[in-house]
């Protein structure tokens, strides 16, 4: 509720401030023509989400919990990467912002540091839980650091690619954060974890508060980001929110399950990978009319609100399926 109220009450002020500073959305000429009307809409609203979350966590979390600080480090770190990228592109008018390579290097460094901190946490298990299979628990050893970094970077960029329509990314983020709020609670409760035959992670239950703050701030932001959007989150929001999902999945030992909880983000990312690969292999042919996938349905004639709501429904269905794995083994 704290995160929701901060985001909801400061939203109008943030929109006015960004408008006054002329920090507006840049629309590419090769995108859907219906998006040209979005040009100039205030962006970098993800700063408000991060502010809401940080204030809420400092107020309500147990600040002696190491996992809380690791998660804050990842969220703020990725937020800074996104902020710099947005700033260079929108304020300094650099068409490519930070550049893909520089952005990935910074993301990888933050993710590797986070992976190392998680690996060094007392009694933290480097085994991986495979959904639906209670006896499949491979141990990655020190390689878990690289695996954790891959999960964080992958989740961050998948959410970033999904953030292309009004409210399209923040809706599934709220769903995923709520789902991981449940996972964090059960993973941090020794009796429930043993009953459900999942990894018990001492201290991970505190991340349920973090997940609640993300969901709350997301709801507050969605009020202004819903179609037709008054504000966009920008890379500062999408990169940090995706990284949050990645680090929480790692800490709660539900890393593989993130591919199901955040299945919509995975589908969007794969659509880009397949489109680009097929385009290069066939010298110009395409699988989809445009990637990421939401643009394909737009060009097929679906109204933007229909694409958004149907993608939300998919995200909810996948989250429900993911939660069923707590018992289906």
C-alpha positions as MATLAB code, in Angstrom:
seq = 'XXXXXXXXXXXXXXXXXXXXXXXXXXXXXXXXXXXXXXXXXXXXXXXXXXXXXXXXXXXXXXXXXXXXXXXXXXXXXXXXXXXXXXXXXXXXXXXXXXXXXXXXXXXXXXXXXXXXXXXXXXXXXXXXXXXXXXXXXXXXXXXXXXXXXXXXXXXXXXXXXXXXXXXXXXXXXXXXXXXXXXXXXXXXXXXXXXXXXXXXXXXXXXXXXXXXXXXXXXXXXXXXXXXXXXXXXXXXXXXXXXXXXXXXXXXXXXXXXXXXXXXXXXXXXXXXXXXXXXXXXXXXXXXXXXXXXXXXXXXXXXXXXXXXXXXXXXXXXXXXXXXXXXXXX';
ca = [
       0.000    0.000    0.000;
       2.878    2.370    0.739;
       4.452    1.786   -2.678;
       1.070    2.083   -4.372;
       0.230    5.392   -2.667;
       3.646    6.939   -3.378;
       3.388    6.019   -7.067;
      -0.271    7.004   -7.338;
       0.040   10.353   -5.530;
       3.323   11.438   -7.156;
       2.287   10.258  -10.643;
       0.645   13.534  -11.777;
       3.622   15.562  -10.497;
       6.061   13.253  -12.331;
       4.081   13.566  -15.573;
       4.102   17.380  -15.331;
       7.814   17.443  -14.477;
       8.819   15.198  -17.373;
       6.594   17.174  -19.754;
       8.180   20.439  -18.631;
      11.653   18.971  -19.173;
      10.489   17.740  -22.600;
      11.561   14.165  -21.862;
       9.202   12.478  -24.290;
       9.014    9.095  -25.965;
      10.903    8.683  -29.233;
       8.978    6.676  -31.837;
      10.905    4.892  -34.583;
       9.779    5.512  -38.150;
       9.839    1.776  -38.966;
       7.383    0.901  -36.175;
       3.590    0.616  -36.447;
       2.146    3.868  -37.809;
      -0.465    3.892  -35.035;
       2.356    4.591  -32.573;
       3.340    7.915  -34.128;
       0.714    9.635  -31.973;
       2.600    8.475  -28.858;
       5.613   10.619  -29.718;
       6.385   13.086  -26.964;
       4.527   11.181  -24.226;
       6.549   11.608  -20.978;
       8.873    8.693  -20.348;
      11.456    7.573  -17.746;
       8.531    7.032  -15.355;
      10.374    3.975  -14.049;
      12.240    6.358  -11.714;
       8.969    6.788   -9.832;
       8.534    3.009   -9.540;
      12.057    2.600   -8.148;
      11.570    5.494   -5.711;
       8.296    4.005   -4.463;
       9.873    0.595   -3.959;
      13.046    1.837   -2.251;
      11.131    4.031    0.206;
       8.716    1.186    1.014;
      11.522   -1.314    1.550;
      13.463    1.057    3.817;
      10.292    1.607    5.849;
       8.944   -1.932    6.158;
      11.663   -4.515    5.487;
      14.095   -6.115    7.918;
      17.227   -4.201    6.891;
      19.479   -6.765    8.558;
      18.426   -9.262    5.860;
      21.236   -9.729    3.315;
      18.868  -10.791    0.529;
      16.995   -7.480    0.781;
      20.214   -5.545    0.118;
      21.220   -7.816   -2.774;
      17.832   -7.251   -4.396;
      18.037   -3.478   -3.802;
      21.520   -3.476   -5.363;
      20.212   -5.206   -8.493;
      17.075   -3.051   -8.850;
      18.898    0.249   -8.325;
      21.908   -0.856  -10.394;
      19.824   -1.836  -13.402;
      17.715    1.266  -12.888;
      20.871    3.389  -13.214;
      21.871    1.575  -16.415;
      18.409    2.226  -17.846;
      18.456    5.832  -16.613;
      21.778    6.537  -18.336;
      20.533    4.911  -21.540;
      17.286    6.921  -21.474;
      19.137   10.134  -20.582;
      21.619    9.799  -23.439;
      18.868    8.986  -25.924;
      16.163   11.445  -24.838;
      18.109   14.358  -23.358;
      21.469   14.198  -25.122;
      19.749   13.015  -28.337;
      22.084   10.082  -28.971;
      20.077    7.808  -31.234;
      21.507    4.584  -29.730;
      21.756    5.703  -26.112;
      24.386    3.637  -24.318;
      24.649    1.192  -27.190;
      23.767   -2.503  -27.025;
      27.258   -3.726  -26.161;
      27.901   -1.192  -23.385;
      24.484   -1.822  -21.897;
      24.964   -5.613  -21.863;
      28.430   -5.311  -20.295;
      27.101   -3.148  -17.456;
      24.163   -5.508  -16.952;
      26.483   -8.517  -16.874;
      28.827   -6.909  -14.323;
      25.960   -6.075  -11.937;
      24.448   -9.544  -12.399;
      27.767  -11.317  -11.764;
      28.326   -9.303   -8.577;
      24.799  -10.182   -7.438;
      25.363  -13.849   -8.334;
      28.602  -13.854   -6.332;
      26.862  -12.291   -3.308;
      24.077  -14.878   -3.453;
      26.638  -17.683   -3.839;
      28.529  -16.382   -0.787;
      25.383  -16.229    1.354;
      25.514  -18.653    4.331;
      23.867  -22.026    3.687;
      22.739  -21.037    0.184;
      22.256  -24.077   -2.063;
      23.694  -24.145   -5.582;
      21.283  -26.860   -6.677;
      18.649  -26.132   -9.315;
      15.018  -27.139   -8.891;
      13.347  -28.521  -12.016;
       9.565  -27.859  -12.025;
       7.338  -30.969  -11.880;
      10.338  -33.222  -10.991;
      11.048  -33.515   -7.264;
      14.205  -35.621   -7.679;
      15.828  -33.553  -10.444;
      18.141  -31.172   -8.553;
      21.464  -30.717  -10.393;
      24.202  -28.914   -8.444;
      26.015  -26.186  -10.417;
      28.682  -25.442   -7.793;
      30.603  -22.234   -8.541;
      29.021  -22.229  -11.993;
      25.852  -21.117  -10.248;
      27.254  -17.562  -10.254;
      27.253  -17.516  -14.068;
      23.851  -19.200  -14.188;
      22.375  -16.611  -11.803;
      23.830  -13.776  -13.896;
      22.302  -15.294  -17.033;
      18.863  -15.454  -15.377;
      19.052  -11.810  -14.242;
      20.307  -10.419  -17.562;
      17.854  -12.537  -19.560;
      14.848  -11.517  -17.458;
      15.829   -7.856  -17.616;
      16.062   -7.744  -21.385;
      12.940   -9.865  -21.887;
      10.831   -7.356  -19.912;
      12.516   -4.518  -21.803;
      11.481   -6.035  -25.146;
       7.896   -6.499  -23.933;
       7.533   -2.838  -22.978;
       6.127   -1.695  -26.320;
       2.429   -1.001  -25.702;
       0.536    0.965  -23.063;
       0.551   -1.106  -19.876;
       1.710   -4.255  -21.677;
       4.820   -4.850  -19.554;
       3.725   -3.537  -16.160;
       0.623   -5.790  -16.043;
       2.564   -9.092  -16.302;
       5.233   -7.689  -13.959;
       2.532   -7.191  -11.303;
       1.328  -10.762  -11.903;
       4.867  -12.182  -11.711;
       5.738  -10.173   -8.590;
       2.585  -11.404   -6.854;
       3.438  -14.977   -7.821;
       6.975  -14.673   -6.461;
       5.592  -13.086   -3.300;
       4.004  -16.489   -2.639;
       7.163  -18.375   -3.652;
       9.311  -16.167   -1.391;
       7.035  -16.759    1.575;
       6.930  -20.550    1.212;
      10.682  -20.803    0.492;
      11.408  -18.860    3.682;
       9.083  -20.943    5.866;
      10.839  -24.155    6.909;
       7.684  -26.189    7.591;
       5.857  -25.192    4.401;
       8.997  -25.639    2.307;
       9.538  -29.139    3.680;
       5.881  -30.028    3.170;
       5.959  -28.844   -0.462;
       9.383  -30.488   -0.996;
      11.017  -27.290   -2.225;
      14.329  -25.734   -1.196;
      14.168  -23.954    2.153;
      16.085  -20.674    1.902;
      16.485  -19.036    5.325;
      15.695  -15.320    5.103;
      14.104  -15.444    1.656;
      10.642  -14.874    3.154;
      11.563  -11.203    3.636;
      11.487  -10.818   -0.145;
       7.712  -11.272    0.002;
       7.665   -7.645    1.189;
       9.845   -6.634   -1.768;
       7.544   -8.439   -4.189;
       4.542   -6.730   -2.598;
       6.222   -3.336   -3.022;
       6.879   -4.048   -6.705;
       3.263   -5.151   -7.241;
       1.939   -2.104   -5.361;
       4.085    0.413   -7.209;
       3.186   -1.332  -10.457;
      -0.523   -0.854   -9.754;
       0.054    2.813   -8.974;
       2.036    3.268  -12.171;
      -0.526    1.347  -14.244;
      -3.122    3.988  -13.353;
      -1.207    6.414  -15.568;
       0.334    3.895  -17.963;
      -2.956    2.251  -18.993;
      -4.184    2.876  -22.537;
      -3.974    5.656  -23.627;
      -0.790    6.085  -21.604;
       0.043    9.385  -19.932;
       3.548    8.168  -19.098;
       5.952    5.379  -20.090;
       8.429    3.641  -17.795;
      11.402    3.761  -20.172;
      14.465    1.522  -19.859;
      14.989    2.770  -16.305;
      11.798    0.928  -15.395;
      11.774   -2.105  -17.673;
      15.411   -3.115  -17.094;
      15.151   -2.788  -13.305;
      11.824   -4.628  -13.055;
      13.068   -7.488  -15.216;
      16.266   -7.738  -13.173;
      14.166   -7.801  -10.008;
      12.267  -10.846  -11.268;
      15.572  -12.504  -12.114;
      17.236  -11.983   -8.719;
      14.109  -12.978   -6.765;
      13.838  -16.158   -8.855;
      17.476  -16.927   -8.022;
      17.168  -16.275   -4.280;
      13.923  -18.257   -3.890;
      15.412  -21.168   -5.872;
      12.702  -20.952   -8.529;
      15.028  -19.951  -11.371;
      13.756  -22.366  -14.015;
      10.157  -21.626  -13.069;
      10.707  -17.974  -14.036;
      10.490  -19.113  -17.668;
       6.893  -20.126  -16.898;
       5.903  -17.313  -14.519;
       7.345  -14.805  -16.976;
       6.432  -16.905  -19.993;
       4.989  -13.899  -21.804;
       8.348  -12.130  -21.561;
      10.088  -15.273  -22.841;
       7.732  -15.489  -25.833;
       8.340  -11.824  -26.679;
      12.121  -12.238  -26.455;
      12.108  -15.432  -28.524;
      10.010  -13.751  -31.209;
      12.781  -11.178  -31.641;
      15.542  -13.812  -31.655;
      13.715  -15.981  -34.211;
      12.805  -12.996  -36.388;
      16.357  -11.644  -36.529;
      17.913  -15.108  -37.071;
      15.452  -16.057  -39.803;
      15.889  -12.661  -41.482;
      19.663  -13.160  -41.670;
      19.490  -16.811  -42.734;
      16.983  -16.186  -45.544;
      18.338  -12.828  -46.735;
      15.352  -10.735  -45.812;
      12.389  -13.061  -45.165;
      10.364  -12.752  -41.955;
       8.445  -15.081  -39.651;
       6.302  -12.322  -38.145;
       5.060   -9.115  -39.682;
       7.071   -7.329  -37.005;
       8.844   -8.271  -33.779;
       8.430   -8.275  -30.800;
       5.300  -10.366  -31.117;
       2.825   -7.729  -29.903;
       3.581   -5.651  -33.004;
       2.735   -8.646  -35.206;
      -0.809   -8.732  -33.838;
      -1.122   -4.958  -34.145;
      -0.265   -5.177  -37.836;
      -2.817   -7.988  -38.216;
      -5.470   -5.464  -37.209;
      -5.922   -6.127  -33.495;
      -6.694   -2.907  -31.591;
      -3.984   -2.075  -29.070;
      -6.212   -2.620  -25.984;
      -7.149   -6.091  -27.254;
      -3.487   -7.082  -27.639;
      -2.698   -5.775  -24.157;
      -5.566   -7.481  -22.323;
      -5.110  -10.800  -24.119;
      -1.398  -10.792  -23.296;
      -2.306  -10.064  -19.658;
      -4.639  -13.083  -19.697;
      -1.787  -15.255  -20.971;
       0.473  -13.934  -18.193;
      -2.134  -14.742  -15.516;
      -2.743  -18.235  -16.907;
       1.002  -18.991  -16.945;
       1.375  -17.698  -13.367;
      -1.441  -19.975  -12.193;
       0.197  -22.919  -13.935;
       3.494  -22.027  -12.266;
       1.903  -21.981   -8.818;
       0.455  -25.436   -9.464;
       4.030  -26.792   -9.558;
       4.186  -26.325   -5.791;
       2.023  -29.445   -5.520;
       2.374  -31.184   -8.893;
       5.661  -33.113   -8.633;
];
